[in-house]
Amino acid sequence: MKVYLVTDLEGVSGVSGFDVRDSNLPQDVELRRQWSQLWIAEVNAAVSGAVAAGATQILVIDNHGPGDTLPAERLVSPARLLHGGRRASWLAGLDEDFDAVLIIGQHAMAGAEGGHLRHTYSRRRLERVSLGTEEIGEIGLIVGIAGEVGVPVVFLSGDLAATKEISNLVEGVETAAVKRGVSKTCCVSLAPEQSRDLICRGVERALKRRDQILPRRLDASREIRLRYNSACAWRALARRLRGGAGLGWRPPRELCARGETLRQAWDRAIGLKG
């Protein structure tokens, strides 16, 4: 069995705030160290669950920040890590050869009620992302892009709002809510040992019943619209002026992207090859 594992930081139990990797303050350096250890432990719990279910190939994609933040030295075998920048696609390497997708450490979309550290792609720049008339977050994008190549998303761990978000998209998906948002920047987390146990057992269960969870194709014939916040409104026009097929601008602060597939439209929207 071949598994694609997408991982982010904000939905990990024990992670209480946005990344502090740009800070050199001693307390922030220590906080970053703690969060990194909590993060890799949840990823490894998912790897263990996948192996127990029969997975022999597991590709982990670092989907946080610059894409090179997961502490690779602690990743367990047989997982391999796709990390670093300048990728050809947001979900590089995901194709029809995979049997299932797992999402570990995921946050809810921008504006989600009760979502801890909620945002879509960029917490500093983007106010919302829409596919047609419906708002979409990173969860929906992963589900839709995987669905285009016929691969089901079978498991997600993250905060409670994130688990609700994917449950509204994928019938029968397994989830593990490892924390609950009190506000955007405050949460109640499970003990790390309990979170890891939930993830390990949930992943094993999900992969064993992966044939019962269908891929979900979203309507990619409509455009993706990115609404920038007021302070970054100029970026929408700047991105359009830098050019590229399928891009448009709706004054004063929306970037529009179209493509033959959802993957192509989203890659164009965020400035990848598309």
C-alpha positions as CSV (number, residue, x, y, z in Angstrom):
1,M,0.0,0.0,0.0
2,K,1.3,3.5,-0.9
3,V,0.3,6.4,1.3
4,Y,0.6,10.2,0.8
5,L,0.8,12.0,4.2
6,V,0.3,15.8,4.2
7,T,1.3,17.5,7.5
8,D,1.1,21.0,9.0
9,L,2.0,22.4,12.4
10,E,-1.0,24.4,13.6
11,G,-3.3,21.4,14.2
12,V,-0.9,19.5,16.5
13,S,-1.8,19.0,20.1
14,G,0.2,21.2,22.4
15,V,0.9,23.8,19.7
16,S,-0.8,27.0,21.1
17,G,0.3,29.7,18.7
18,F,1.5,30.6,15.2
19,D,5.1,29.7,14.3
20,V,7.8,31.6,16.0
21,R,10.6,30.5,13.7
22,D,11.5,34.1,12.7
23,S,12.2,35.0,16.4
24,N,15.6,34.6,18.1
25,L,14.3,35.3,21.5
26,P,15.4,32.5,23.8
27,Q,11.8,31.7,24.9
28,D,10.6,31.5,21.3
29,V,13.5,29.3,20.3
30,E,12.6,26.9,23.2
31,L,8.9,27.1,22.2
32,R,9.8,26.2,18.6
33,R,11.8,23.2,19.8
34,Q,8.9,21.9,21.9
35,W,6.4,22.3,19.1
36,S,8.7,20.6,16.6
37,Q,9.0,17.6,18.9
38,L,5.2,17.4,19.4
39,W,4.7,17.7,15.7
40,I,7.1,14.9,14.6
41,A,5.8,12.6,17.2
42,E,2.3,12.9,15.8
43,V,3.6,12.3,12.3
44,N,5.5,9.2,13.5
45,A,2.3,8.0,15.2
46,A,0.5,8.2,11.8
47,V,3.4,6.3,10.2
48,S,3.1,3.6,12.8
49,G,-0.6,3.3,12.2
50,A,-0.1,3.2,8.4
51,V,2.5,0.4,8.7
52,A,0.2,-1.6,11.0
53,A,-2.5,-1.3,8.2
54,G,-0.1,-2.7,5.6
55,A,1.5,0.4,4.1
56,T,5.0,-0.2,2.6
57,Q,5.5,3.2,1.0
58,I,4.7,6.5,2.9
59,L,5.6,9.8,1.4
60,V,5.4,12.7,4.0
61,I,5.0,16.2,2.6
62,D,6.0,19.1,4.8
63,N,3.2,21.5,4.1
64,H,4.0,24.2,6.7
65,G,5.6,27.5,6.1
66,P,8.5,27.3,3.7
67,G,8.1,23.5,3.4
68,D,11.3,22.7,5.3
69,T,10.4,22.8,8.9
70,L,9.6,19.2,10.0
71,P,12.5,17.9,12.1
72,A,13.6,15.3,9.6
73,E,16.2,13.6,11.9
74,R,13.4,12.1,13.9
75,L,11.2,10.8,11.1
76,V,10.8,7.0,11.4
77,S,11.2,4.4,8.6
78,P,9.7,3.5,6.1
79,A,8.5,7.1,5.7
80,R,10.3,9.4,3.2
81,L,10.1,13.2,3.4
82,L,9.3,15.6,0.6
83,H,10.5,19.0,1.7
84,G,12.1,22.2,0.5
85,G,10.9,25.0,-1.7
86,R,10.5,25.6,-5.5
87,R,8.1,22.7,-5.9
88,A,6.3,22.2,-9.2
89,S,3.0,21.8,-7.4
90,W,1.5,22.5,-4.0
91,L,0.9,18.8,-3.5
92,A,4.0,17.6,-5.4
93,G,4.1,14.0,-6.3
94,L,0.5,13.2,-5.5
95,D,-0.8,11.0,-8.3
96,E,-3.1,8.0,-9.0
97,D,-0.4,5.5,-7.8
98,F,-1.3,6.3,-4.2
99,D,-3.9,4.4,-2.4
100,A,-4.9,7.0,0.2
101,V,-4.1,10.4,1.7
102,L,-3.6,11.2,5.4
103,I,-3.7,14.7,6.8
104,I,-1.9,15.3,10.1
105,G,-1.8,18.5,12.2
106,Q,-4.3,20.4,10.1
107,H,-6.0,23.7,11.0
108,A,-9.4,24.9,9.9
109,M,-10.0,27.4,7.1
110,A,-10.0,31.2,7.5
111,G,-13.0,32.4,9.4
112,A,-14.1,28.9,10.6
113,E,-16.1,29.1,13.8
114,G,-14.1,27.8,16.7
115,G,-11.0,27.2,14.6
116,H,-7.8,27.4,16.5
117,L,-5.1,29.2,14.5
118,R,-7.5,29.2,11.6
119,H,-6.3,30.5,8.2
120,T,-6.1,29.5,4.6
121,Y,-2.6,29.3,3.1
122,S,-1.4,32.7,4.4
123,R,-2.5,34.0,7.8
124,R,-0.9,37.3,7.1
125,R,-2.2,38.0,3.6
126,L,-5.4,36.2,2.8
127,E,-8.8,36.9,4.2
128,R,-10.6,34.1,2.4
129,V,-10.4,31.7,-0.5
130,S,-13.4,30.6,-2.6
131,L,-14.1,28.0,-5.2
132,G,-17.0,29.4,-7.1
133,T,-19.4,30.8,-4.5
134,E,-18.2,28.4,-1.7
135,E,-15.4,29.2,0.7
136,I,-12.6,26.6,0.7
137,G,-9.7,25.9,3.0
138,E,-6.6,23.9,2.7
139,I,-8.6,20.8,3.7
140,G,-11.0,21.2,0.8
141,L,-8.1,21.9,-1.6
142,I,-6.3,18.6,-0.5
143,V,-9.6,16.7,-0.8
144,G,-10.3,18.1,-4.2
145,I,-6.9,17.7,-5.7
146,A,-6.6,14.1,-4.4
147,G,-10.1,13.4,-5.8
148,E,-9.0,14.6,-9.3
149,V,-6.5,11.7,-9.4
150,G,-8.9,9.2,-7.8
151,V,-7.3,9.1,-4.4
152,P,-9.4,9.3,-1.2
153,V,-8.5,11.3,1.9
154,V,-9.2,8.8,4.6
155,F,-8.0,10.4,7.8
156,L,-7.4,13.9,9.4
157,S,-6.0,14.9,12.7
158,G,-6.2,18.5,14.0
159,D,-8.4,20.8,16.0
160,L,-12.1,20.1,16.4
161,A,-13.1,22.6,13.8
162,A,-10.8,21.0,11.2
163,T,-12.3,17.6,11.8
164,K,-15.8,19.1,11.3
165,E,-14.6,20.7,8.1
166,I,-13.4,17.5,6.5
167,S,-16.4,15.5,7.7
168,N,-18.7,17.9,5.8
169,L,-16.7,17.1,2.6
170,V,-15.8,13.4,2.9
171,E,-18.4,10.8,3.9
172,G,-17.0,8.2,6.3
173,V,-13.6,9.9,6.8
174,E,-11.8,9.0,10.1
175,T,-10.7,11.9,12.3
176,A,-8.9,12.6,15.5
177,A,-9.7,15.9,17.2
178,V,-6.5,16.5,19.3
179,K,-7.5,19.9,20.6
180,R,-10.4,22.3,20.7
181,G,-10.2,26.1,20.0
182,V,-11.3,28.4,22.8
183,S,-10.4,31.4,20.6
184,K,-8.3,31.8,17.5
185,T,-5.1,31.8,19.6
186,C,-6.2,29.8,22.6
187,C,-7.0,26.1,22.8
188,V,-7.5,23.0,25.0
189,S,-5.1,20.2,24.0
190,L,-5.2,16.5,24.8
191,A,-2.2,15.1,26.5
192,P,0.4,14.2,23.7
193,E,0.3,10.5,24.5
194,Q,-3.4,10.4,24.1
195,S,-3.2,12.4,20.8
196,R,-0.6,10.0,19.4
197,D,-2.7,7.0,20.4
198,L,-5.8,8.4,18.7
199,I,-3.8,9.1,15.5
200,C,-2.1,5.8,15.4
201,R,-5.3,3.8,15.9
202,G,-7.3,6.1,13.7
203,V,-4.9,5.9,10.8
204,E,-4.8,2.1,11.0
205,R,-8.6,1.9,11.0
206,A,-9.0,4.4,8.2
207,L,-6.5,2.6,5.9
208,K,-8.1,-0.8,6.5
209,R,-11.4,0.5,5.3
210,R,-10.1,2.9,2.6
211,D,-12.2,1.2,0.0
212,Q,-15.3,2.4,1.8
213,I,-14.2,6.1,1.6
214,L,-14.7,7.5,-1.9
215,P,-12.5,10.2,-3.6
216,R,-14.3,13.5,-3.7
217,R,-14.1,15.6,-6.9
218,L,-15.0,19.2,-6.5
219,D,-16.2,21.4,-9.3
220,A,-13.0,22.7,-10.8
221,S,-14.7,24.3,-13.8
222,R,-15.3,27.4,-11.7
223,E,-12.6,29.9,-10.7
224,I,-10.7,30.1,-7.4
225,R,-10.8,33.6,-5.9
226,L,-8.3,34.8,-3.3
227,R,-9.4,37.8,-1.2
228,Y,-6.4,39.6,0.3
229,N,-6.8,41.6,3.5
230,S,-6.8,45.4,3.2
231,A,-3.1,45.9,4.0
232,C,-2.1,43.4,1.3
233,A,-4.6,44.4,-1.3
234,W,-1.8,45.5,-3.6
235,R,-0.6,42.0,-3.8
236,A,-3.6,40.8,-5.8
237,L,-2.9,43.3,-8.6
238,A,0.9,42.7,-8.4
239,R,0.4,39.0,-8.8
240,R,-1.8,39.6,-11.8
241,L,0.7,41.9,-13.4
242,R,3.5,39.4,-12.9
243,G,1.5,37.4,-15.4
244,G,0.7,33.9,-16.1
245,A,-2.2,32.1,-17.8
246,G,-5.6,32.0,-16.2
247,L,-5.1,34.9,-13.8
248,G,-7.4,37.8,-13.4
249,W,-8.0,40.7,-10.9
250,R,-11.2,42.0,-9.3
251,P,-10.7,45.4,-7.7
252,P,-9.8,46.2,-5.2
253,R,-8.3,43.1,-3.6
254,E,-9.2,39.8,-5.3
255,L,-7.1,37.5,-7.4
256,C,-8.9,35.1,-9.7
257,A,-7.3,31.9,-11.1
258,R,-8.7,29.4,-13.5
259,G,-7.4,26.1,-14.7
260,E,-8.3,22.9,-16.4
261,T,-8.1,21.2,-13.0
262,L,-8.4,22.4,-9.4
263,R,-4.7,21.6,-8.9
264,Q,-3.7,23.8,-11.9
265,A,-5.9,26.7,-10.8
266,W,-4.6,26.6,-7.2
267,D,-1.0,26.3,-8.3
268,R,-1.5,29.3,-10.6
269,A,-3.1,31.3,-7.8
270,I,-0.1,30.8,-5.4
271,G,2.5,31.4,-8.1
272,L,3.6,27.8,-8.8
273,K,4.2,26.4,-12.3
274,G,0.5,25.6,-12.9
